[in-house]
Amino acid sequence: MSNRPFLPLLLATTIVAEGCSPFTGEGSNAAPPPPPRAAYAIQELPEVEFNLPDLDGGRVRIPTPIGWNSGSKQNDRVVWFYHRDRTGLPRIIITASQPEDGAQETNSSNLAQFVTTVQARVEQEKDLIEPAKGIQLGDSAWVRYVMLGRTKERRGIDRQFLKAVRSNREYTIELQVLGGTIHQFKTVAYAIAAHLSTVDEKAVVEPATPPVEPTKPPE
């Protein structure tokens, strides 16, 4: 799957940027964004809710960020979310495929190896602006990289990708935002990644202990 599609028309609201994308020509006097962090605790991330059925053929449970909405079903997506305007930005698209290059279940022990694998796939892409790096989101290990993109109208956007292998499926969480605004929304995608779980990872709820009938005194 190419990382450089021409995206459909996206009408976005005006957002003040923390930094500046090469496409925007804005924010030249703004302070540079902070360097990417290697780990986020669950408590640091935006809240989510679980209001969707199990997805990807019942394999995975994906949360909805609070204040976001899930879009209509599309065959090439497991699910997608929009913030306010379903035809605009920002949006988050989640896809799934069979793991490439023999990639194994992603965890903190083999994360460096998966980073190398993902970077080898994307390092020749001219639109790559942040190389693949490992990131720990709650208890989950993911690989993150960022690319530039354009709408059909040649409007510049930033595209953040998170990748991990779960239960022999490679999941990709793609955040699409107006150029220069990625730092305002990246943690929303992080929250989804931190809470995403495959069906066999979900916590088993122990059945309640039945009440004990009181012993009747002998008559």
C-alpha positions as CSV (number, residue, x, y, z in Angstrom):
1,M,0.0,0.0,0.0
2,S,1.5,3.3,-1.0
3,N,2.0,6.0,1.6
4,R,1.5,8.8,-0.9
5,P,-2.1,8.8,-2.2
6,F,-3.9,11.8,-3.4
7,L,-6.5,12.3,-0.7
8,P,-10.1,13.4,-1.3
9,L,-11.1,17.0,-0.8
10,L,-10.8,17.9,2.8
11,L,-12.4,21.1,4.1
12,A,-10.6,22.0,7.4
13,T,-11.3,24.6,10.0
14,T,-8.6,27.1,10.9
15,I,-6.3,25.9,13.7
16,V,-3.4,27.7,15.3
17,A,-0.3,25.7,14.8
18,E,2.5,25.0,17.3
19,G,5.0,24.6,14.6
20,C,5.2,25.0,10.8
21,S,5.0,22.4,8.0
22,P,7.1,23.1,4.8
23,F,3.8,23.5,3.0
24,T,2.1,26.1,5.1
25,G,4.4,29.1,5.0
26,E,3.0,30.1,8.3
27,G,4.2,30.1,11.9
28,S,7.8,31.1,11.0
29,N,8.1,33.0,14.3
30,A,6.5,30.2,16.4
31,A,8.6,28.2,18.8
32,P,9.7,24.8,17.4
33,P,7.6,21.9,18.6
34,P,9.1,19.8,21.4
35,P,11.1,16.8,20.5
36,P,9.2,13.5,20.3
37,R,9.0,11.5,23.5
38,A,9.7,7.8,23.7
39,A,6.9,7.0,26.2
40,Y,3.5,8.1,27.5
41,A,1.6,6.8,30.5
42,I,-2.1,6.1,30.0
43,Q,-3.0,8.9,32.4
44,E,-1.2,11.5,30.1
45,L,-3.3,10.6,27.1
46,P,-6.8,11.9,26.1
47,E,-9.8,9.9,27.3
48,V,-11.5,7.3,25.1
49,E,-14.7,5.3,25.3
50,F,-15.6,1.8,24.1
51,N,-18.7,2.2,22.0
52,L,-17.9,0.1,19.0
53,P,-18.3,-3.7,18.4
54,D,-15.2,-5.9,18.0
55,L,-13.7,-5.0,14.6
56,D,-11.5,-6.6,11.9
57,G,-13.6,-9.7,11.7
58,G,-14.0,-9.7,15.5
59,R,-10.3,-9.7,16.1
60,V,-9.7,-6.3,17.7
61,R,-11.3,-3.8,20.1
62,I,-10.7,-0.2,19.2
63,P,-11.7,2.8,21.4
64,T,-13.3,6.0,20.2
65,P,-11.6,9.2,21.4
66,I,-13.9,11.4,23.4
67,G,-15.3,14.2,21.2
68,W,-14.6,12.3,18.0
69,N,-17.0,10.3,15.8
70,S,-16.6,7.1,13.8
71,G,-17.2,7.4,10.1
72,S,-19.3,5.3,7.8
73,K,-18.0,1.8,7.0
74,Q,-15.4,1.6,4.2
75,N,-13.9,-1.7,2.9
76,D,-10.3,-0.6,3.0
77,R,-10.5,0.6,6.6
78,V,-11.1,-1.2,9.9
79,V,-12.6,2.1,11.2
80,W,-12.0,5.8,10.9
81,F,-12.7,8.8,13.1
82,Y,-13.3,12.5,12.4
83,H,-13.3,15.4,14.9
84,R,-16.0,17.8,13.9
85,D,-16.4,17.8,10.1
86,R,-16.7,14.3,8.6
87,T,-15.3,15.6,5.3
88,G,-12.5,17.6,6.9
89,L,-9.4,17.4,9.0
90,P,-8.2,16.1,11.4
91,R,-9.1,12.5,10.9
92,I,-7.7,9.1,12.0
93,I,-7.8,6.1,9.8
94,I,-7.1,2.5,11.0
95,T,-6.2,-0.3,8.7
96,A,-5.0,-3.9,9.1
97,S,-3.1,-6.3,7.0
98,Q,-1.0,-9.4,7.2
99,P,2.4,-8.6,8.7
100,E,5.2,-7.9,6.2
101,D,8.7,-9.1,6.4
102,G,7.8,-11.8,8.9
103,A,7.2,-9.2,11.6
104,Q,6.4,-10.8,14.9
105,E,4.0,-9.6,17.7
106,T,5.3,-6.2,18.7
107,N,6.5,-5.8,22.3
108,S,9.1,-3.8,24.2
109,S,11.6,-6.6,23.7
110,N,11.6,-6.7,19.9
111,L,10.5,-3.1,19.3
112,A,14.0,-2.0,18.0
113,Q,13.9,-4.8,15.5
114,F,10.4,-3.7,14.2
115,V,11.6,-0.1,14.0
116,T,14.4,-1.3,11.7
117,T,11.9,-3.2,9.6
118,V,9.5,-0.3,9.2
119,Q,12.3,2.2,8.5
120,A,13.6,0.0,5.7
121,R,10.1,0.2,4.1
122,V,9.8,3.9,4.2
123,E,13.3,5.4,4.2
124,Q,13.3,5.9,0.4
125,E,10.0,7.9,0.5
126,K,10.8,11.5,-0.4
127,D,7.9,12.7,1.8
128,L,9.3,11.1,5.0
129,I,9.9,13.9,7.5
130,E,10.3,12.0,10.8
131,P,11.9,8.5,10.6
132,A,10.6,5.4,12.3
133,K,11.1,5.4,16.0
134,G,9.8,3.3,18.8
135,I,7.2,4.7,21.2
136,Q,5.7,3.1,24.4
137,L,2.1,4.0,24.8
138,G,0.8,2.8,28.1
139,D,1.7,-0.9,28.1
140,S,1.8,-1.1,24.3
141,A,4.9,-0.8,22.0
142,W,4.4,0.9,18.6
143,V,6.5,2.3,15.8
144,R,5.9,5.9,14.8
145,Y,6.9,7.9,11.7
146,V,5.6,11.0,9.9
147,M,5.2,11.8,6.2
148,L,4.0,14.8,4.2
149,G,0.9,14.5,2.0
150,R,-1.4,16.6,-0.2
151,T,-5.1,16.9,-0.9
152,K,-6.4,16.8,-4.4
153,E,-6.3,20.6,-4.3
154,R,-2.5,20.4,-3.5
155,R,-3.0,21.5,0.1
156,G,-0.3,20.3,2.4
157,I,-1.1,17.9,5.2
158,D,1.0,15.9,7.8
159,R,0.4,12.2,8.2
160,Q,1.5,10.5,11.4
161,F,1.7,6.7,11.3
162,L,1.7,4.3,14.2
163,K,2.3,0.6,13.5
164,A,2.3,-2.6,15.6
165,V,1.6,-6.3,15.1
166,R,-1.1,-7.8,17.2
167,S,-2.3,-11.4,17.0
168,N,-0.7,-11.9,13.5
169,R,-2.2,-8.7,12.1
170,E,-0.3,-5.5,11.4
171,Y,-2.4,-2.5,12.5
172,T,-1.7,1.0,11.2
173,I,-3.2,4.1,12.9
174,E,-2.9,7.1,10.5
175,L,-3.5,10.6,11.8
176,Q,-4.1,13.2,9.0
177,V,-3.9,16.9,9.9
178,L,-3.3,20.3,8.4
179,G,0.4,21.0,7.9
180,G,1.9,22.3,11.1
181,T,-0.8,21.1,13.5
182,I,0.3,17.5,14.2
183,H,1.4,18.3,17.7
184,Q,-2.2,19.4,18.6
185,F,-3.7,16.0,17.8
186,K,-1.0,13.4,17.9
187,T,-1.8,12.2,21.4
188,V,-5.4,11.4,20.3
189,A,-3.9,8.8,18.0
190,Y,-1.6,7.7,20.9
191,A,-4.6,7.1,23.1
192,I,-6.3,4.8,20.5
193,A,-3.0,2.9,20.2
194,A,-2.6,2.6,24.0
195,H,-6.1,1.1,24.4
196,L,-6.3,-1.0,21.3
197,S,-6.5,-4.7,22.2
198,T,-7.1,-7.9,20.3
199,V,-9.8,-10.1,21.5
200,D,-7.5,-12.6,23.3
201,E,-5.8,-9.6,25.1
202,K,-9.1,-8.3,26.7
203,A,-9.4,-8.8,30.4
204,V,-11.5,-11.6,31.5
205,V,-14.2,-10.5,33.9
206,E,-14.5,-13.0,36.7
207,P,-18.1,-14.1,37.3
208,A,-19.6,-12.7,40.5
209,T,-19.7,-15.1,43.4
210,P,-23.2,-16.2,44.0
211,P,-24.7,-15.2,47.4
212,V,-24.5,-17.8,50.1
213,E,-27.9,-18.8,51.4
214,P,-28.2,-18.3,55.1
215,T,-28.3,-21.5,57.1
216,K,-31.7,-22.1,58.7
217,P,-31.7,-22.9,62.4
218,P,-32.9,-26.3,63.2
219,E,-36.6,-26.5,64.1
